[in-house]
Amino acid sequence: MALVRAAGHVPFSFSFSFSVFFLLFCVCGHNAFFSSSCVSAARAPSVLPSALIRATHIGNDGDDVMSSSSSSKEVGKKAPPPSAHGHRLLPQYEIDLDLPPSQRYEPLFQDTATNLNATVWQFYRQYFEHDAVLLDVLYEISKKRGPENEEQQQEVDGLVERSRLPREFVQAVQMIYELQTLMVPVINGTKHHKQVDVIPEEYAALKRIPWRGPGCTGIVAMCADGNVYHARNLDFSPLDIMKNLVYVAVFTRGGKEVFRSQMAAGYTSVITAYKAGADGFTVERNTRFTDHLGGNEQTIQHLISGRPLNGWSLRKIAETHNSFDDVVKTISDTPYCSPEYNILSGVGKGKVLSKDPDRVAHVQTLGHPGVGENKRGDYVIMTNFDFYWGDIREYFDPTAGGVGKKTRREAAEANLARWPVGKLTPDALFETINAPYVLAKDTVFQMLTSVSANSWNASQPILQ
């Protein structure tokens, strides 16, 4: 199938002194802390036709580029925040669910314009091939876990056959999101625990995995036009690899769209999903770190036990459910391998579920701000931290500004404050996810969508 191109410092509220944590951060380093074809459908979403896209031109590398409506100004002379110089359009492929699972990703291999398989091989050779200790640990977890469910395993088998990558590697990469939750060994000292939750010693090599947390920003907002919009940044390292692996998958059955998702080549789970319909929904996955001692060990044991992976569970939910409220309940009741934030939007609705593996730890609801949340009520926001409980880890996030700078959430809230309550617009949301200190050093995917407005906009910022 041919490639298709779619159109100030906040006081800390924690019991430990900042100086102690700053010293620990400096000694350990931040890695120790954040160690188309046309598809027929009843309501195929349209690309947003607003001032979000001011102009289209050809970038220096020949890629199509969309210039955003916002202008990012440098802040500070020594370490300016990341900024976007336009936006690339993402490749889009049909994933036909009527095909045998092993054949579903064939369009990715047939597209010579993107050559995704070469990039996956680059990922393997650059970050894994010469690190035998890391591979041994990854493969050991995967071996103990065993095969995935029949459908997912057949998809993995198909990827192995077509890519010619080592089977153990493709199998282990399916755990990419769950393993990322292990990268922060300091837990939320302001809630009720003041201890360090480390990666078990036998799995210490996992600290060297190249995908790094934290990352991602999600905003669900009621806008002045009466529609709820969902804005999303996916931040995922290593940038040089991941920016060339993301694509939009349109999952179909009987030639009609079932749902669409932002995906990464070689990975069978969804990362961001959209389902059209009168009661449709969107769902975004953000990494969440353990909030209790022993949480990292718990995640590893869930992986070894063979529990369905978080993203695969979400994919099946998107495939089989059509109602926002039903999806919220199903996600809430579904066991996960690791903690995770699920940010959801629907028709006039929005929620953020802060998931532990076996329960929902916290819920944010659009229009009903809770304790520790922004009191406006016309939006909910989530990055990667339990900010409503005063999570100090947020202030050590190096991905946008770093220690001493605004956090991604604070920067987003400051930008949104420029619009009065009830006056937010899609342009305001798009500007916000591209604003200084919100846009991260490794933002590889952006989405702005609305189920009720029947709109979908997916792109990639060109980072400076």
C-alpha positions as CSV (number, residue, x, y, z in Angstrom):
1,M,0.0,0.0,0.0
2,A,1.4,3.4,-1.0
3,L,2.3,6.0,1.6
4,V,-0.4,8.4,2.4
5,R,0.3,11.9,3.7
6,A,-2.4,13.5,5.8
7,A,-3.1,16.9,5.5
8,G,8.6,31.4,37.1
9,H,9.7,29.1,39.7
10,V,7.0,27.4,41.8
11,P,7.7,26.8,45.5
12,F,8.2,23.1,46.4
13,S,5.7,21.6,48.8
14,F,7.6,18.7,50.1
15,S,9.1,17.7,53.4
16,F,12.7,17.1,52.1
17,S,14.9,20.1,51.4
18,F,15.5,21.0,47.8
19,S,19.3,21.2,48.4
20,V,19.4,17.5,49.2
21,F,17.6,16.4,46.1
22,F,19.5,18.8,43.9
23,L,22.8,17.4,45.2
24,L,21.5,13.9,44.6
25,F,20.5,14.9,41.1
26,C,23.9,16.3,40.3
27,V,25.8,13.3,41.7
28,C,23.6,10.7,40.1
29,G,22.8,12.5,36.8
30,H,19.4,12.8,35.3
31,N,19.5,9.3,33.8
32,A,19.6,7.9,37.3
33,F,16.4,9.7,38.0
34,F,14.7,9.2,34.7
35,S,16.7,6.1,34.5
36,S,-3.5,6.0,2.5
37,S,-5.1,4.9,0.6
38,C,-8.6,6.2,1.3
39,V,-10.4,4.1,3.8
40,S,-14.2,4.1,3.8
41,A,-15.9,4.8,7.1
42,A,-19.2,6.1,8.3
43,R,-17.5,9.2,9.8
44,A,-13.9,9.4,8.6
45,P,-12.3,12.1,10.6
46,S,-11.1,15.2,8.8
47,V,-7.9,17.2,9.2
48,L,-8.6,20.3,11.3
49,P,-9.2,23.1,8.8
50,S,-8.3,26.0,11.1
51,A,-5.3,28.3,11.6
52,L,-3.4,25.4,13.1
53,I,-1.6,25.1,9.8
54,R,-0.6,28.4,8.3
55,A,1.4,27.2,5.3
56,T,2.8,24.1,3.7
57,H,6.3,24.1,2.2
58,I,9.1,21.7,1.6
59,G,11.7,21.4,4.3
60,N,15.4,21.2,3.8
61,D,15.4,17.4,3.8
62,G,12.6,17.2,1.3
63,D,9.9,16.3,3.8
64,D,6.5,18.0,3.7
65,V,6.4,20.5,6.5
66,M,3.5,22.3,8.2
67,S,4.3,25.6,9.9
68,S,2.5,25.9,13.2
69,S,0.5,28.9,14.2
70,S,2.7,29.5,17.3
71,S,6.1,31.0,17.4
72,S,8.5,29.6,20.0
73,K,10.8,32.2,21.6
74,E,14.1,31.2,23.1
75,V,14.2,31.5,26.9
76,G,17.6,32.0,28.4
77,K,20.9,32.2,26.6
78,K,22.6,29.1,27.8
79,A,19.9,26.4,27.6
80,P,16.9,27.5,25.5
81,P,14.0,25.1,25.6
82,P,13.2,22.9,22.6
83,S,11.2,24.6,19.8
84,A,9.6,23.5,16.6
85,H,10.4,24.7,13.1
86,G,7.3,23.5,11.4
87,H,5.7,20.1,11.4
88,R,6.1,17.0,9.3
89,L,3.1,15.0,8.1
90,L,3.1,11.4,9.2
91,P,2.9,8.3,7.0
92,Q,-0.4,6.5,7.3
93,Y,-1.1,2.8,6.6
94,E,-4.2,0.6,6.6
95,I,-3.9,-2.4,9.1
96,D,-6.5,-4.8,7.8
97,L,-7.9,-6.9,10.7
98,D,-9.5,-9.3,8.2
99,L,-6.0,-10.5,7.2
100,P,-4.2,-13.2,9.1
101,P,-2.3,-11.4,11.9
102,S,1.1,-12.3,10.5
103,Q,0.3,-10.4,7.3
104,R,-1.2,-7.2,8.7
105,Y,1.9,-5.1,8.7
106,E,2.9,-5.8,5.2
107,P,2.2,-2.2,4.0
108,L,5.0,-1.0,6.3
109,F,7.5,-3.2,4.5
110,Q,6.2,-2.4,1.0
111,D,6.7,1.4,1.5
112,T,10.1,2.2,0.1
113,A,9.6,5.9,0.9
114,T,9.9,5.5,4.6
115,N,12.0,2.3,4.8
116,L,10.9,1.7,8.3
117,N,12.6,-1.7,8.5
118,A,16.0,-0.1,8.0
119,T,15.3,2.3,10.9
120,V,14.4,-0.6,13.2
121,W,17.6,-2.4,12.3
122,Q,19.5,0.9,13.0
123,F,17.8,0.9,16.5
124,Y,18.9,-2.6,17.1
125,R,22.5,-2.2,15.9
126,Q,23.1,1.2,17.5
127,Y,21.7,0.5,21.0
128,F,21.5,-3.3,21.5
129,E,23.7,-5.4,19.3
130,H,26.9,-4.7,21.2
131,D,25.4,-4.7,24.7
132,A,25.3,-8.4,25.6
133,V,24.5,-7.7,29.2
134,L,21.4,-5.6,28.4
135,L,20.2,-8.1,25.8
136,D,20.7,-11.0,28.2
137,V,18.4,-9.3,30.8
138,L,15.8,-8.3,28.2
139,Y,15.7,-11.7,26.7
140,E,15.6,-13.4,30.1
141,I,12.5,-11.4,31.0
142,S,10.9,-12.1,27.7
143,K,11.8,-15.9,27.9
144,K,10.2,-16.1,31.4
145,R,7.2,-14.3,30.1
146,G,6.7,-16.6,27.2
147,P,4.6,-16.0,24.1
148,E,1.9,-13.4,23.9
149,N,-1.7,-14.3,23.3
150,E,-2.3,-16.0,20.0
151,E,-3.3,-13.0,17.9
152,Q,-0.5,-10.7,19.1
153,Q,2.1,-13.5,18.9
154,Q,1.1,-14.1,15.3
155,E,1.6,-10.4,14.6
156,V,5.0,-10.5,16.3
157,D,5.9,-13.6,14.2
158,G,5.0,-11.8,11.1
159,L,7.2,-8.9,12.0
160,V,10.1,-11.2,12.7
161,E,9.7,-13.0,9.4
162,R,9.6,-9.8,7.3
163,S,12.2,-7.8,9.2
164,R,14.7,-10.6,9.7
165,L,15.5,-9.1,13.1
166,P,16.4,-11.5,16.0
167,R,13.2,-13.1,17.2
168,E,14.1,-12.4,20.9
169,F,14.6,-8.7,20.2
170,V,11.2,-8.2,18.5
171,Q,9.5,-10.2,21.2
172,A,11.2,-8.1,24.0
173,V,10.4,-4.8,22.3
174,Q,6.7,-5.4,22.9
175,M,7.4,-4.6,26.6
176,I,8.9,-1.2,25.8
177,Y,6.3,1.0,27.5
178,E,6.0,-1.2,30.6
179,L,9.8,-1.3,31.1
180,Q,10.0,2.5,30.8
181,T,8.2,2.8,34.2
182,L,11.3,1.4,35.9
183,M,13.4,4.5,35.0
184,V,12.7,6.7,38.1
185,P,14.1,5.2,41.3
186,V,12.8,8.1,43.5
187,I,9.2,7.8,44.5
188,N,6.8,10.5,45.5
189,G,8.2,11.6,48.9
190,T,5.3,14.0,49.6
191,K,2.5,11.5,49.5
192,H,3.2,8.9,52.1
193,H,6.4,7.1,51.1
194,K,9.9,8.6,51.6
195,Q,12.1,5.7,50.4
196,V,13.9,4.8,47.2
197,D,12.4,2.1,45.0
198,V,15.3,0.7,43.0
199,I,15.4,-1.7,40.0
200,P,16.1,-5.2,41.4
201,E,19.8,-5.9,41.2
202,E,19.5,-8.8,38.7
203,Y,17.8,-6.4,36.3
204,A,20.1,-3.4,36.8
205,A,21.2,-3.5,33.2
206,L,17.7,-2.2,32.3
207,K,18.9,1.2,33.3
208,R,20.8,1.2,29.9
209,I,17.7,0.8,27.7
210,P,17.7,3.7,25.3
211,W,14.1,4.7,25.6
212,R,13.9,7.1,28.4
213,G,11.2,8.6,30.6
214,P,9.6,10.8,31.5
215,G,7.7,11.9,28.5
216,C,4.3,13.0,27.1
217,T,1.8,15.7,27.7
218,G,-1.9,15.3,27.4
219,I,-4.6,18.0,27.6
220,V,-8.4,17.5,27.2
221,A,-10.3,20.7,27.0
222,M,-13.8,22.1,26.4
223,C,-13.4,24.7,23.8
224,A,-15.5,27.8,23.0
225,D,-17.1,26.0,20.0
226,G,-18.7,23.5,22.3
227,N,-16.5,20.6,21.4
228,V,-14.0,18.8,23.6
229,Y,-10.6,18.6,22.0
230,H,-7.7,16.3,23.0
231,A,-4.1,17.6,22.5
232,R,-1.2,15.3,22.9
233,N,2.6,15.3,22.8
234,L,4.4,11.9,22.6
235,D,8.0,12.3,23.9
236,F,10.1,9.3,23.2
237,S,13.9,8.8,23.0
238,P,16.2,8.2,21.3
239,L,14.9,11.0,19.1
240,D,17.1,10.1,16.1
241,I,15.4,6.7,15.9
242,M,11.9,7.2,17.2
243,K,11.1,10.2,15.0
244,N,11.5,7.9,12.0
245,L,9.4,5.0,13.4
246,V,6.1,6.7,14.3
247,Y,3.1,6.4,11.9
248,V,-0.7,6.5,11.8
249,A,-2.4,3.1,11.6
250,V,-6.0,2.9,10.4
251,F,-7.4,-0.4,11.6
252,T,-10.1,-1.7,9.3
253,R,-12.5,-4.5,9.1
254,G,-14.7,-5.2,6.0
255,G,-13.0,-2.2,4.3
256,K,-14.3,0.2,7.0
257,E,-12.4,2.0,9.7
258,V,-12.7,0.5,13.1
259,F,-10.3,2.9,14.9
260,R,-7.0,4.7,14.2
261,S,-3.9,4.9,16.3
262,Q,-0.5,6.4,16.5
263,M,1.9,3.5,16.3
264,A,5.6,2.8,16.2
265,A,7.1,0.3,13.7
266,G,7.9,-3.1,15.2
267,Y,5.4,-2.5,18.1
268,T,2.0,-4.1,18.0
269,S,0.3,-2.1,20.8
270,V,-1.4,1.2,20.5
271,I,0.1,4.4,22.0
272,T,-2.7,6.9,21.1
273,A,-6.1,5.8,19.7
274,Y,-9.1,7.5,18.2
275,K,-12.5,6.0,17.6
276,A,-15.1,7.9,15.7
277,G,-18.8,7.8,16.5
278,A,-21.7,9.4,18.2
279,D,-20.2,8.3,21.6
280,G,-16.7,7.8,20.4
281,F,-13.5,8.4,22.3
282,T,-9.8,9.0,22.3
283,V,-7.2,7.5,24.6
284,E,-3.6,8.4,25.2
285,R,-1.0,6.5,27.2
286,N,1.5,8.3,29.4
287,T,4.2,6.7,31.5
288,R,3.5,6.7,35.2
289,F,6.1,5.7,37.8
290,T,5.5,3.6,40.8
291,D,4.1,5.4,43.9
292,H,5.1,2.8,46.5
293,L,8.1,0.8,47.6
294,G,8.3,-2.5,45.7
295,G,6.4,-1.2,42.7
296,N,9.3,-1.9,40.2
297,E,9.6,-5.5,41.4
298,Q,5.8,-5.8,41.0
299,T,6.0,-4.6,37.4
300,I,8.7,-7.1,36.5
301,Q,6.7,-9.9,38.2
302,H,3.6,-9.0,36.2
303,L,5.6,-9.1,33.0
304,I,7.0,-12.5,33.9
305,S,3.6,-13.8,34.8
306,G,2.3,-13.3,31.3
307,R,-0.3,-10.6,32.1
308,P,-1.5,-8.9,28.9
309,L,0.6,-5.9,28.0
310,N,-1.1,-2.5,28.8
311,G,-1.1,-1.3,25.2
312,W,-2.4,-4.5,23.8
313,S,-5.3,-4.4,26.3
314,L,-6.1,-0.9,25.1
315,R,-5.9,-1.9,21.5
316,K,-8.5,-4.6,22.0
317,I,-10.7,-2.2,24.0
318,A,-10.5,0.3,21.1
319,E,-11.4,-2.4,18.7
320,T,-14.4,-3.9,20.6
321,H,-15.9,-0.9,22.5
322,N,-17.8,2.1,21.2
323,S,-18.9,4.1,24.2
324,F,-16.8,6.5,26.2
325,D,-18.3,5.5,29.6
326,D,-17.9,1.8,28.7
327,V,-14.3,2.4,27.8
328,V,-13.6,4.3,31.0
329,K,-15.1,1.4,33.1
330,T,-13.3,-1.3,31.1
331,I,-9.9,0.4,31.4
332,S,-10.5,0.9,35.1
333,D,-11.3,-2.8,35.6
334,T,-8.5,-4.1,33.4
335,P,-5.3,-5.4,35.1
336,Y,-2.1,-3.8,33.8
337,C,1.5,-4.9,34.0
338,S,2.7,-1.5,35.1
339,P,1.4,1.9,36.3
340,E,0.2,4.1,33.5
341,Y,-1.9,7.3,32.9
342,N,-4.7,7.0,30.4
343,I,-6.0,10.3,29.2
344,L,-9.4,10.1,27.5
345,S,-11.8,12.4,25.7
346,G,-15.3,11.9,24.3
347,V,-18.3,13.9,23.3
348,G,-18.5,16.6,26.0
349,K,-16.4,14.4,28.3
350,G,-12.8,14.0,29.5
351,K,-11.0,12.0,32.2
352,V,-7.5,11.1,33.3
353,L,-7.1,7.7,34.9
354,S,-4.0,7.3,37.0
355,K,-3.7,3.5,36.9
356,D,-1.8,1.2,39.3
357,P,-1.6,-2.4,37.9
358,D,-4.7,-3.6,39.8
359,R,-6.6,-0.4,40.5
360,V,-7.3,3.2,39.6
361,A,-5.3,5.3,42.1
362,H,-6.8,8.7,41.0
363,V,-9.3,10.2,38.6
364,Q,-9.4,13.6,37.1
365,T,-12.7,14.6,35.5
366,L,-13.3,17.4,33.0
367,G,-15.5,20.1,34.6
368,H,-15.0,18.8,38.1
369,P,-11.5,19.9,39.4
370,G,-10.3,18.0,42.5
371,V,-7.9,18.7,45.3
372,G,-4.5,19.7,43.9
373,E,-5.8,20.3,40.4
374,N,-6.2,23.4,38.3
375,K,-9.4,25.1,39.4
376,R,-10.5,26.4,36.0
377,G,-12.5,23.3,35.2
378,D,-12.4,23.6,31.4
379,Y,-9.5,21.3,31.0
380,V,-7.6,18.4,32.5
381,I,-3.9,17.9,32.0
382,M,-1.4,15.1,32.6
383,T,2.3,14.6,32.0
384,N,4.0,11.9,34.0
385,F,3.7,12.7,37.6
386,D,1.1,12.6,40.4
387,F,1.1,16.4,40.7
388,Y,-2.2,16.5,42.6
389,W,-0.3,14.8,45.4
390,G,2.7,17.1,45.1
391,D,5.0,14.6,43.3
392,I,8.5,16.1,43.7
393,R,9.8,14.0,40.8
394,E,8.2,16.5,38.4
395,Y,10.8,19.1,39.3
396,F,13.7,16.9,38.2
397,D,12.3,16.2,34.7
398,P,15.1,17.0,32.2
399,T,13.0,16.6,29.0
400,A,11.9,20.2,28.5
401,G,13.5,22.7,30.8
402,G,15.2,20.7,33.6
403,V,15.9,21.5,37.2
404,G,15.1,25.1,38.1
405,K,12.9,25.6,35.1
406,K,9.1,25.3,34.6
407,T,7.8,21.8,34.4
408,R,5.9,20.8,31.3
409,R,2.7,20.9,33.2
410,E,3.4,24.3,34.7
411,A,4.4,25.7,31.3
412,A,1.2,24.4,29.7
413,E,-1.0,25.8,32.5
414,A,0.7,29.2,32.2
415,N,0.1,29.3,28.5
416,L,-3.5,28.2,28.8
417,A,-4.1,30.9,31.4
418,R,-3.8,33.4,28.6
419,W,-7.4,32.5,27.6
420,P,-10.3,33.1,29.9
421,V,-12.4,30.2,31.1
422,G,-14.7,29.2,28.3
423,K,-12.6,30.8,25.6
424,L,-10.1,28.0,24.8
425,T,-9.8,27.1,21.1
426,P,-8.1,24.3,19.2
427,D,-5.5,26.8,18.1
428,A,-4.8,27.6,21.8
429,L,-4.3,23.9,22.5
430,F,-2.0,23.4,19.6
431,E,0.0,26.5,20.6
432,T,0.3,25.2,24.1
433,I,1.7,21.8,23.2
434,N,4.3,23.6,21.1
435,A,5.1,26.2,23.8
436,P,8.5,26.6,25.4
437,Y,9.0,24.0,28.2
438,V,6.0,22.0,27.0
439,L,7.5,20.8,23.8
440,A,10.2,18.3,24.9
441,K,13.6,17.5,23.5
442,D,12.3,14.2,22.1
443,T,8.7,15.0,21.1
444,V,8.1,12.7,18.1
445,F,4.4,12.9,17.7
446,Q,1.6,15.4,18.2
447,M,-2.2,15.0,18.0
448,L,-5.1,17.4,18.1
449,T,-8.4,15.7,17.7
450,S,-12.1,16.0,18.6
451,V,-14.6,13.2,18.4
452,S,-17.6,15.5,18.4
453,A,-16.0,17.7,15.7
454,N,-15.1,14.6,13.7
455,S,-11.5,15.9,13.4
456,W,-8.1,14.3,13.5
457,N,-4.8,16.0,13.1
458,A,-1.5,14.1,13.5
459,S,2.0,15.5,12.8
460,Q,5.6,15.6,14.0
461,P,7.4,18.8,15.2
462,I,10.7,19.5,13.5
463,L,12.8,20.2,16.6
464,Q,15.5,22.8,16.7
